[in-house]
Amino acid sequence: MNSLFKLIGSLHLAVALSALTAAAQTPVSIESLLSEMVDRESVARYPEADFRLKQHSSYNRASKTPDEPEGWFTNKDFNSKPDDRNFIRIEENNGRKEWVLMDHQGPGAIVRTWMPWRNPKHAGTDINMRIYLDGADEPALEGNMLGLFDGSGVIPYPLAHSSLRSAVNFFPIPYAKSCKVTTDQMPFFYIFTFREYDAGTPIKTFTLEDFEAAEELTAMTGKELLNPSVSTANQPLSFRATLNRLAERSLDLPAGEASVREVTVKLGSYTNPDITRQVVLKMEFDGKETVWCPIGDFFGSGIGLNPVQGWYRTVAEDGAMRCRWVMPYQKGGKVTLLNLSSEPVEAELEVKTGDWSWDARSMYFHAGWRGQYPVPTQPQSDWNYVTLKGRGVYVGDTLTVMNPVEKWWGEGDEKIWVDGEDFPSLFGTGTEDYYAYSWGGMSTDFYEHPFHAQPRAHKWNKVNRKPESEKGSRNTMGYSVETRSRSLDTMPFSSALQLDMEVWSWNDCEMGYGVGVYWYGFADTSSNRKPEPQEVLNIPPVANLDGEADAAPEDVFSGAIEFTRKLLIRRPIGLRLKPQNLKKVGLEGNWNEGGHLLFRGVEVGDVVELRIPASSPVAERILLHATKSSAFGILRFSVNGQPAGEEIDFYAKEHTPTGAIDLGTFDPVDGAYVLRIEVVGKNPSSFKTLFALDCVVLKEAK
């Protein structure tokens, strides 16, 4: 009995201490979060009001476990048909039918939202959104689903803004008890990222009155984000030197408690774009190396000089690359440049330091790098950015990919596990969505924002913008650079963090991946990112992008999907497949890759079905390329159960390519088109009912 009383007493004491701690904390509010957004020192200390970052999105609910790859990599991360269920539920509120997109119980704050255009060519939507806080019957905030968060509504730029074909918001919406977000129509894609605070954390819930009262602070925050500077630094340390092959040079940091406030690197020439991958930045604090990263992947430029400005990093057109993450230490450290290229490099390094008072929440800055070439796109896989052990805060990354083909490469979702959870608490809807834009196949243009950017896509960057004449083109061949530095959406972890990105391309090919990752951690925090000097030299080859304007006859096959055995999902018993290279046997004509796939052993009444992956979540025209010959039959086509054109007689006296056969425009179902082919007869002159298919080309629906 005495033990029971002791236990009850201990519990009462714990509750009392928790209440005293909460009372001592400054309440989380619009004002405190806006101030935190531009306080670079705060991210270098573990959060005083601890939280975990969570996310509610339109990810496909078929994704359950990596042990079931078909569902895990299902690509339909949106809602377009009445039976789609990539949201939480449908409910009735005040006599209205509402779709629930986010529903969180407990104290928290929305810190980032992303929603794309429904049509890649036209902004706008008629869907209205409501945000209910703390169980209230009336919304605290409501408005057009895009207009509310694209900078044209009540929340100003840059806190809310229109990214490439997306509405993205960083204005914080805190709540003490709960948050529910609904729409009055079925949503398309969406992501709501929010902080989940510990129970008892004091929160001042968002109100329009508080929002209006914070108008001046909001404007000041936006101005500061767009004009980043470092004002509390001492006189800089610097060197200018020639670094020979495998040579390095360092700057020793002032002894004692201090912090790095700004790091600037500038090379003498960027004529060879590989140089930003082959010159490496290293940093050591208190006897431990915490940074090893190629300069392009560290500063957000990727391969080559791709100018961009953000809150934490700037790459200037003159080649100066600056970083403004605060990096504290207790005793000392050094910053080093290492040349792994085969030629001497002229390099400048400047480091500004400032004061720091080390405490129990102070953390060391880390940056690591991973590269891989080739990366096969089939079978689909999860590509690990980083796995961290211990305690810390994840703050950003820069992804550079090399795509050897024109078709879109980035359907892959981010999956982020925190503190050993069984299912990722952050499960996204696409690589470009993670980097805050949408319609990646068409959005191959430069853009920048204080917290995210696309410094390069295809051959376009800040000093070589995509011209209006090519705004609708979908060529994603070459390098793409995507970067994200987290603000209020940093990710604290107490024991582990794992960030994976799906490799999900519309083509079966071999890509190149390289990622710089950034986090803060304590002395015992560890990662799986180690120096990779050999992989730094393994730079993926890139096609000549400047020669694409000269159209060749083969351009009719741009983005073609070749018919292969793996597309087959239904077949008659007697079917035999045979790939044939018609060019090798001397036949004249224009076939994709010089041949076709012959379907033998089929009779009248037989049905064949093939699953063709879609290249877009919206309707597309399907153009079929096939062959006519003396042994071929009459075929009837349908797509996803809908008739596709008239019956076609494929008889001809000799092998002849059909050219493009327009089957019509269709909506994809679960990210694909099921092409059904029925043999319905034969020409009197034909002696069999075979057929041969070359490829399909998917075009944007007009």
QUIHU-V121544 format. One record per residue. N is the residue number from 1. RES is the residue in one letter. PHI is phi in whole degrees, 0 to 359 (* if undefined). PSI is psi in degrees with one decimal (999 if undefined). Layout:
N;RES;PHI;PSI / N;RES;PHI;PSI
//
This chain:
1;M;*;-41.4 / 2;N;299;-38.7 / 3;S;298;-39.2 / 4;L;296;-43.9 / 5;F;297;-38.2 / 6;K;297;-41.2 / 7;L;296;-44.9 / 8;I;297;-41.5 / 9;G;297;-40.4 / 10;S;297;-41.6 / 11;L;297;-43.3 / 12;H;298;-40.1 / 13;L;295;-41.7 / 14;A;297;-42.8 / 15;V;297;-42.0 / 16;A;295;-43.6 / 17;L;297;-40.4 / 18;S;299;-42.1 / 19;A;294;-40.2 / 20;L;295;-40.9 / 21;T;298;-45.7 / 22;A;299;-41.2 / 23;A;295;-31.1 / 24;A;283;-22.7 / 25;Q;286;145.6 / 26;T;288;130.1 / 27;P;301;141.0 / 28;V;289;129.8 / 29;S;211;175.5 / 30;I;305;-46.5 / 31;E;295;-44.4 / 32;S;294;-36.8 / 33;L;287;-38.9 / 34;L;297;-39.3 / 35;S;294;-40.7 / 36;E;297;-34.8 / 37;M;303;-34.1 / 38;V;249;14.4 / 39;D;260;96.4 / 40;R;292;-24.1 / 41;E;290;-31.9 / 42;S;297;-34.0 / 43;V;287;-17.7 / 44;A;275;0.0 / 45;R;240;138.9 / 46;Y;300;139.1 / 47;P;304;131.7 / 48;E;292;-45.1 / 49;A;267;94.0 / 50;D;294;146.9 / 51;F;208;166.1 / 52;R;237;138.5 / 53;L;280;133.3 / 54;K;232;168.3 / 55;Q;209;134.1 / 56;H;245;125.2 / 57;S;217;177.1 / 58;S;269;28.5 / 59;Y;304;154.5 / 60;N;288;125.1 / 61;R;289;-6.6 / 62;A;287;-14.4 / 63;S;282;106.7 / 64;K;246;-46.7 / 65;T;202;147.5 / 66;P;299;-18.4 / 67;D;288;-11.3 / 68;E;238;79.9 / 69;P;302;-34.8 / 70;E;300;-44.7 / 71;G;282;-37.0 / 72;W;300;-36.2 / 73;F;254;14.0 / 74;T;302;135.6 / 75;N;262;-11.3 / 76;K;280;88.0 / 77;D;260;40.7 / 78;F;206;-179.7 / 79;N;233;127.6 / 80;S;221;-16.1 / 81;K;236;156.2 / 82;P;305;-29.2 / 83;D;268;3.8 / 84;D;290;144.2 / 85;R;223;39.2 / 86;N;271;55.0 / 87;F;207;-176.3 / 88;I;277;-50.3 / 89;R;187;173.3 / 90;I;245;136.1 / 91;E;217;168.5 / 92;E;256;127.0 / 93;N;230;118.1 / 94;N;53;39.1 / 95;G;81;2.0 / 96;R;257;144.7 / 97;K;274;124.7 / 98;E;227;140.8 / 99;W;265;126.7 / 100;V;267;120.1 / 101;L;260;-34.8 / 102;M;222;139.5 / 103;D;210;101.9 / 104;H;239;130.4 / 105;Q;256;127.7 / 106;G;119;173.4 / 107;P;289;141.4 / 108;G;189;-170.3 / 109;A;200;127.1 / 110;I;290;128.0 / 111;V;236;-8.0 / 112;R;199;136.5 / 113;T;226;150.8 / 114;W;218;132.0 / 115;M;215;133.6 / 116;P;266;165.8 / 117;W;298;149.0 / 118;R;284;-30.9 / 119;N;236;129.5 / 120;P;295;-15.5 / 121;K;259;-9.9 / 122;H;221;123.6 / 123;A;284;161.8 / 124;G;109;154.8 / 125;T;202;157.5 / 126;D;256;12.9 / 127;I;278;131.3 / 128;N;258;144.9 / 129;M;240;144.3 / 130;R;231;137.5 / 131;I;243;111.6 / 132;Y;260;131.3 / 133;L;240;140.4 / 134;D;57;33.6 / 135;G;77;10.8 / 136;A;293;148.9 / 137;D;284;-26.3 / 138;E;253;143.1 / 139;P;291;145.1 / 140;A;282;-23.9 / 141;L;209;134.2 / 142;E;210;155.6 / 143;G;166;-174.8 / 144;N;300;136.8 / 145;M;301;-34.9 / 146;L;266;-45.0 / 147;G;297;-28.5 / 148;L;295;-31.9 / 149;F;235;21.5 / 150;D;250;11.6 / 151;G;88;-5.6 / 152;S;264;-6.4 / 153;G;254;-142.2 / 154;V;288;-27.8 / 155;I;268;120.2 / 156;P;277;162.9 / 157;Y;290;143.2 / 158;P;266;3.8 / 159;L;296;-36.6 / 160;A;239;143.7 / 161;H;198;163.0 / 162;S;264;107.4 / 163;S;279;-165.8 / 164;L;294;103.4 / 165;R;59;34.4 / 166;S;210;157.0 / 167;A;251;123.5 / 168;V;232;136.0 / 169;N;228;138.6 / 170;F;238;2.6 / 171;F;291;129.8 / 172;P;283;141.2 / 173;I;234;89.3 / 174;P;280;154.4 / 175;Y;209;147.0 / 176;A;273;-32.4 / 177;K;237;-41.6 / 178;S;193;162.1 / 179;C;215;130.3 / 180;K;229;130.3 / 181;V;243;129.7 / 182;T;228;163.7 / 183;T;231;159.5 / 184;D;268;0.0 / 185;Q;220;166.4 / 186;M;299;127.6 / 187;P;285;159.2 / 188;F;270;-108.9 / 189;F;267;154.6 / 190;Y;195;155.2 / 191;I;217;127.6 / 192;F;240;117.7 / 193;T;251;131.5 / 194;F;216;155.8 / 195;R;273;135.0 / 196;E;251;105.9 / 197;Y;277;158.4 / 198;D;300;147.6 / 199;A;303;138.1 / 200;G;92;-7.5 / 201;T;295;125.6 / 202;P;289;126.6 / 203;I;231;135.0 / 204;K;262;108.2 / 205;T;295;140.1 / 206;F;304;133.8 / 207;T;224;157.2 / 208;L;296;-31.2 / 209;E;295;-43.7 / 210;D;292;-36.4 / 211;F;300;-45.3 / 212;E;292;-35.1 / 213;A;293;-25.0 / 214;A;267;14.1 / 215;E;302;-44.1 / 216;E;294;-43.8 / 217;L;297;-37.8 / 218;T;299;-45.3 / 219;A;296;-42.8 / 220;M;297;-40.5 / 221;T;297;-46.0 / 222;G;299;-42.3 / 223;K;296;-41.4 / 224;E;294;-39.7 / 225;L;298;-35.8 / 226;L;276;-9.8 / 227;N;228;66.3 / 228;P;293;140.0 / 229;S;206;167.2 / 230;V;238;116.9 / 231;S;247;-8.6 / 232;T;248;27.3 / 233;A;262;155.7 / 234;N;275;-175.9 / 235;Q;299;138.6 / 236;P;286;152.2 / 237;L;263;145.9 / 238;S;201;161.8 / 239;F;211;156.5 / 240;R;230;126.0 / 241;A;206;162.1 / 242;T;264;120.6 / 243;L;259;112.9 / 244;N;287;171.9 / 245;R;306;128.3 / 246;L;69;8.1 / 247;A;273;154.4 / 248;E;220;158.3 / 249;R;216;144.6 / 250;S;234;158.7 / 251;L;245;124.5 / 252;D;279;136.2 / 253;L;273;156.2 / 254;P;302;142.0 / 255;A;286;153.0 / 256;G;94;-178.0 / 257;E;294;124.6 / 258;A;195;-173.5 / 259;S;207;144.3 / 260;V;284;132.7 / 261;R;250;-29.5 / 262;E;204;137.9 / 263;V;237;129.3 / 264;T;235;130.5 / 265;V;236;135.6 / 266;K;218;128.7 / 267;L;262;158.6 / 268;G;289;-28.0 / 269;S;208;144.0 / 270;Y;239;21.8 / 271;T;303;-41.9 / 272;N;271;108.1 / 273;P;298;-22.4 / 274;D;294;-15.5 / 275;I;296;-29.5 / 276;T;286;-13.4 / 277;R;267;-28.5 / 278;Q;262;-6.9 / 279;V;258;126.2 / 280;V;247;138.0 / 281;L;263;128.7 / 282;K;237;144.9 / 283;M;221;144.1 / 284;E;229;131.7 / 285;F;231;127.8 / 286;D;52;41.8 / 287;G;84;4.5 / 288;K;234;129.2 / 289;E;284;121.0 / 290;T;246;-11.5 / 291;V;231;126.6 / 292;W;213;104.5 / 293;C;203;134.2 / 294;P;304;144.5 / 295;I;297;-36.5 / 296;G;297;-38.6 / 297;D;281;-21.9 / 298;F;281;-46.7 / 299;F;271;-7.0 / 300;G;95;12.8 / 301;S;270;-22.4 / 302;G;71;-150.6 / 303;I;277;123.7 / 304;G;94;170.2 / 305;L;271;108.4 / 306;N;235;95.2 / 307;P;301;143.5 / 308;V;194;148.0 / 309;Q;235;131.5 / 310;G;223;-179.2 / 311;W;292;-40.9 / 312;Y;263;-22.5 / 313;R;218;147.8 / 314;T;223;133.1 / 315;V;245;111.8 / 316;A;273;160.0 / 317;E;294;-23.1 / 318;D;277;1.7 / 319;G;98;-5.5 / 320;A;285;127.6 / 321;M;245;124.8 / 322;R;236;142.6 / 323;C;234;136.8 / 324;R;239;18.5 / 325;W;293;135.7 / 326;V;281;133.0 / 327;M;231;92.6 / 328;P;278;158.6 / 329;Y;207;167.2 / 330;Q;258;-37.4 / 331;K;241;-41.7 / 332;G;172;179.7 / 333;G;181;-176.1 / 334;K;207;155.7 / 335;V;238;132.2 / 336;T;228;143.6 / 337;L;250;133.5 / 338;L;238;128.9 / 339;N;260;110.7 / 340;L;259;1.6 / 341;S;283;171.6 / 342;S;274;-5.2 / 343;E;238;155.6 / 344;P;298;148.5 / 345;V;231;129.4 / 346;E;278;124.1 / 347;A;222;144.5 / 348;E;238;138.4 / 349;L;228;130.7 / 350;E;227;134.3 / 351;V;231;127.2 / 352;K;254;134.2 / 353;T;242;165.8 / 354;G;209;-179.9 / 355;D;287;159.3 / 356;W;201;137.2 / 357;S;252;105.4 / 358;W;288;133.1 / 359;D;223;-174.4 / 360;A;293;-19.3 / 361;R;264;-4.7 / 362;S;292;141.3 / 363;M;229;157.3 / 364;Y;271;142.7 / 365;F;279;140.8 / 366;H;229;149.7 / 367;A;212;133.0 / 368;G;230;174.8 / 369;W;215;144.0 / 370;R;226;136.9 / 371;G;227;150.3 / 372;Q;205;129.4 / 373;Y;210;128.8 / 374;P;274;158.3 / 375;V;244;108.3 / 376;P;291;138.7 / 377;T;273;-13.1 / 378;Q;233;135.9 / 379;P;290;159.7 / 380;Q;300;148.9 / 381;S;210;165.2 / 382;D;261;123.3 / 383;W;257;118.8 / 384;N;284;122.9 / 385;Y;287;-54.6 / 386;V;196;150.4 / 387;T;233;123.6 / 388;L;246;143.5 / 389;K;236;139.2 / 390;G;111;-142.7 / 391;R;230;136.3 / 392;G;177;-162.0 / 393;V;218;124.4 / 394;Y;274;134.1 / 395;V;233;-3.7 / 396;G;162;177.1 / 397;D;195;160.0 / 398;T;228;121.9 / 399;L;253;129.7 / 400;T;240;121.5 / 401;V;241;148.9 / 402;M;247;119.1 / 403;N;252;119.9 / 404;P;278;-3.5 / 405;V;231;169.9 / 406;E;284;-34.3 / 407;K;291;156.5 / 408;W;298;139.3 / 409;W;253;-14.0 / 410;G;249;41.8 / 411;E;284;-9.6 / 412;G;293;140.8 / 413;D;266;148.1 / 414;E;281;144.8 / 415;K;226;117.1 / 416;I;235;116.6 / 417;W;261;134.0 / 418;V;236;128.8 / 419;D;58;40.9 / 420;G;75;19.5 / 421;E;293;155.1 / 422;D;285;-31.8 / 423;F;231;140.2 / 424;P;299;129.5 / 425;S;285;-13.9 / 426;L;235;109.6 / 427;F;233;115.1 / 428;G;267;-163.7 / 429;T;231;4.7 / 430;G;157;151.0 / 431;T;297;-41.4 / 432;E;291;-27.7 / 433;D;292;-39.3 / 434;Y;301;-36.3 / 435;Y;264;17.5 / 436;A;74;30.1 / 437;Y;222;-174.1 / 438;S;209;174.1 / 439;W;53;56.8 / 440;G;304;-36.4 / 441;G;299;-30.4 / 442;M;258;-23.4 / 443;S;273;50.6 / 444;T;269;66.8 / 445;D;219;161.9 / 446;F;288;142.0 / 447;Y;206;157.4 / 448;E;215;153.7 / 449;H;207;158.1 / 450;P;307;-27.6 / 451;F;243;-3.3 / 452;H;197;159.3 / 453;A;194;159.8 / 454;Q;241;89.3 / 455;P;293;-24.3 / 456;R;210;143.6 / 457;A;208;127.4 / 458;H;60;-108.2 / 459;K;238;15.4 / 460;W;257;141.2 / 461;N;210;-165.4 / 462;K;296;-32.5 / 463;V;261;1.1 / 464;N;217;75.3 / 465;R;286;153.2 / 466;K;293;122.7 / 467;P;288;157.9 / 468;E;302;-33.2 / 469;S;294;-16.4 / 470;E;244;13.5 / 471;K;302;-30.7 / 472;G;267;0.7 / 473;S;286;153.9 / 474;R;240;28.5 / 475;N;277;113.0 / 476;T;248;19.4 / 477;M;294;148.2 / 478;G;98;-157.7 / 479;Y;274;138.4 / 480;S;236;137.0 / 481;V;239;124.9 / 482;E;234;133.4 / 483;T;221;146.9 / 484;R;215;122.9 / 485;S;245;123.3 / 486;R;279;144.7 / 487;S;251;-104.9 / 488;L;286;-8.7 / 489;D;262;28.8 / 490;T;298;161.4 / 491;M;238;95.6 / 492;P;291;149.0 / 493;F;216;146.4 / 494;S;254;-19.3 / 495;S;222;-30.7 / 496;A;193;154.2 / 497;L;213;134.9 / 498;Q;229;124.4 / 499;L;242;117.5 / 500;D;243;149.5 / 501;M;235;128.1 / 502;E;297;139.9 / 503;V;268;108.3 / 504;W;216;94.7 / 505;S;250;157.3 / 506;W;278;1.1 / 507;N;234;148.6 / 508;D;274;101.0 / 509;C;206;-174.9 / 510;E;241;118.5 / 511;M;255;171.5 / 512;G;245;134.9 / 513;Y;235;138.2 / 514;G;213;135.0 / 515;V;221;133.8 / 516;G;261;134.2 / 517;V;233;146.4 / 518;Y;225;135.0 / 519;W;203;163.9 / 520;Y;251;146.0 / 521;G;205;169.3 / 522;F;271;-180.0 / 523;A;300;-31.0 / 524;D;260;6.1 / 525;T;287;135.4 / 526;S;230;166.1 / 527;S;216;167.1 / 528;N;269;5.7 / 529;R;269;116.8 / 530;K;239;162.4 / 531;P;304;136.7 / 532;E;231;67.8 / 533;P;297;-31.8 / 534;Q;287;-40.4 / 535;E;292;-28.4 / 536;V;303;-33.5 / 537;L;275;-10.3 / 538;N;271;70.1 / 539;I;272;126.0 / 540;P;298;138.0 / 541;P;289;146.9 / 542;V;238;137.8 / 543;A;294;159.6 / 544;N;287;102.3 / 545;L;284;-19.2 / 546;D;279;-10.4 / 547;G;264;11.2 / 548;E;279;-14.5 / 549;A;288;-23.6 / 550;D;281;104.6 / 551;A;288;133.6 / 552;A;247;163.4 / 553;P;305;-30.4 / 554;E;291;-8.4 / 555;D;299;-21.4 / 556;V;296;-17.3 / 557;F;259;13.3 / 558;S;303;123.9 / 559;G;75;15.9 / 560;A;298;145.2 / 561;I;254;111.0 / 562;E;288;139.3 / 563;F;286;124.8 / 564;T;223;170.5 / 565;R;300;-32.9 / 566;K;290;-14.8 / 567;L;280;-14.0 / 568;L;287;127.6 / 569;I;237;-11.6 / 570;R;212;135.9 / 571;R;211;148.3 / 572;P;285;162.4 / 573;I;300;-40.6 / 574;G;274;4.0 / 575;L;293;135.1 / 576;R;230;130.4 / 577;L;256;140.6 / 578;K;215;110.4 / 579;P;292;136.9 / 580;Q;231;128.7 / 581;N;266;102.0 / 582;L;283;-25.2 / 583;K;293;-36.4 / 584;K;293;-26.1 / 585;V;264;11.2 / 586;G;86;12.2 / 587;L;282;141.3 / 588;E;264;145.8 / 589;G;144;169.0 / 590;N;251;93.9 / 591;W;250;143.3 / 592;N;296;129.4 / 593;E;58;17.9 / 594;G;79;11.4 / 595;G;195;-163.4 / 596;H;210;177.3 / 597;L;251;117.8 / 598;L;272;131.2 / 599;F;256;104.7 / 600;R;255;162.7 / 601;G;76;19.6 / 602;V;257;144.9 / 603;E;236;167.8 / 604;V;303;131.9 / 605;G;99;-16.4 / 606;D;288;148.5 / 607;V;233;134.9 / 608;V;237;138.0 / 609;E;233;138.3 / 610;L;230;140.4 / 611;R;259;114.9 / 612;I;254;119.6 / 613;P;295;135.9 / 614;A;286;155.8 / 615;S;254;1.8 / 616;S;205;150.6 / 617;P;284;-6.1 / 618;V;248;174.4 / 619;A;302;145.6 / 620;E;223;151.8 / 621;R;280;138.5 / 622;I;248;117.4 / 623;L;251;119.5 / 624;L;262;133.3 / 625;H;246;127.4 / 626;A;218;-164.8 / 627;T;226;144.0 / 628;K;254;145.8 / 629;S;199;175.0 / 630;S;284;-11.2 / 631;A;245;18.8 / 632;F;258;153.3 / 633;G;259;-168.0 / 634;I;257;130.9 / 635;L;238;149.5 / 636;R;240;138.0 / 637;F;241;150.0 / 638;S;215;156.6 / 639;V;231;123.3 / 640;N;50;39.7 / 641;G;83;1.0 / 642;Q;252;138.1 / 643;P;304;142.8 / 644;A;232;86.0 / 645;G;78;-173.9 / 646;E;273;166.2 / 647;E;298;144.2 / 648;I;236;129.7 / 649;D;271;115.8 / 650;F;263;19.3 / 651;Y;282;139.0 / 652;A;205;157.8 / 653;K;294;-28.1 / 654;E;215;167.5 / 655;H;301;123.0 / 656;T;219;129.4 / 657;P;291;141.5 / 658;T;282;-19.7 / 659;G;75;-170.5 / 660;A;282;123.8 / 661;I;257;115.6 / 662;D;279;106.2 / 663;L;279;-15.9 / 664;G;119;-174.4 / 665;T;250;132.0 / 666;F;220;150.5 / 667;D;276;138.3 / 668;P;290;152.2 / 669;V;239;119.5 / 670;D;53;41.1 / 671;G;74;22.4 / 672;A;203;169.0 / 673;Y;238;127.1 / 674;V;266;110.3 / 675;L;269;117.1 / 676;R;255;127.6 / 677;I;239;121.6 / 678;E;243;129.5 / 679;V;279;114.5 / 680;V;249;-5.4 / 681;G;168;-171.5 / 682;K;211;151.1 / 683;N;295;141.3 / 684;P;304;-26.1 / 685;S;275;-13.6 / 686;S;276;141.1 / 687;F;259;0.2 / 688;K;211;-177.4 / 689;T;236;35.1 / 690;L;289;172.5 / 691;F;204;163.7 / 692;A;219;133.8 / 693;L;244;138.1 / 694;D;265;-66.7 / 695;C;196;172.3 / 696;V;236;147.9 / 697;V;239;127.8 / 698;L;261;126.3 / 699;K;243;151.0 / 700;E;298;131.6 / 701;A;292;134.3 / 702;K;273;999
//
